[in-house]
Amino acid sequence: MAEEREVGTVTHYYTNIGVAVIELTDTLKVGDKIHIKGATSDFTQKVDSMQIEHKNVKEAKKGESIGLKVKEHVREHDKVFVVEE
């Protein structure tokens, strides 16, 4: 069973572009596998790219807000976990 560690919370979702804004409580890197879970969301995906203030970054740290393209609809307050296999 893979370990999961919480790394943030969805604070906004842009439906038209499929991008979630995630406020981080821990470090997240491009290449990480994440699990997004909420009342109606429950899926995993790989972090292909993420942005801070419209600039691509490879890594984001606690306290930063990132924009992340997600493959399914998410909602505010959904929790984001990194899957450590």
N, C-alpha and C positions, 0 to 999 in steps of 0.2 A: 504494500500500500504506500502510495506516495505521500510524503509530508507536505503540508501546506502552511505557509506563513502569510498572515495578513499584511498587505503592503499599502492599502489605501481604500478610499471610498469615492464612488462616482458622485460628483457634485453637479454635473450638467450633461445633457445628451443632445447633440445636434442631429435631429432626425434626417434632415435633408442631405447631410454628408456622412452620416454614420460614424460620428466621432464622439467619444466620451471624454469628458474632462474629469481627471482623477486627481484628488488631493492625496499626496503620498504620506504615509506614516513610516515608510522604510524605503530602502534603495530598490530601484527597478532598472533593469538593463535591457537593451535590445537583445533579442534571442531568448529571453526568459519565456517560460510557458506560464500563462496565467489562467486562473479560474475566477470567473465573475459570477457571483451568486447573490440573488435577491428574491423578492416576493415572486417574481415571474421570470427571472433570469437564472440560468444555470448552464454555463458552457465554458469550455476551455479553448484557448487559442494561443498562438505564439505572438510575441511582440516583434513585429517586423520593423516598425519605426515609431518614434514618438517625437513630439515637439513641445518646446517651451517657448511661448510667445512667438509662434510661427517659425521657429528655427529648429531644424532636426538636431536631436541630441542622442548620444549612445547610452547615456546613463542619467538618471535623475535621483535626487536624494530626498530624504524626509523633509517635509515642509514645502516642497515644490508642487506645483500643479502642472500636469502634463495633458496634452491632447493625444488621444490614441484612437486609431481607426479600429472599430470593433465589428465583428462579423454578424452580430445579432443585436437586436434592440436592447438597450439597458435603461435603467431608471436611476434617478437620484437616490442616494443612500445604499445602492448596491455595494457589496463588499468585494474587494479585489484581493486575490491571494496569488502568491507565486507557488507553483507546484515544483517541489524539489524531489526529483526522481533518483 
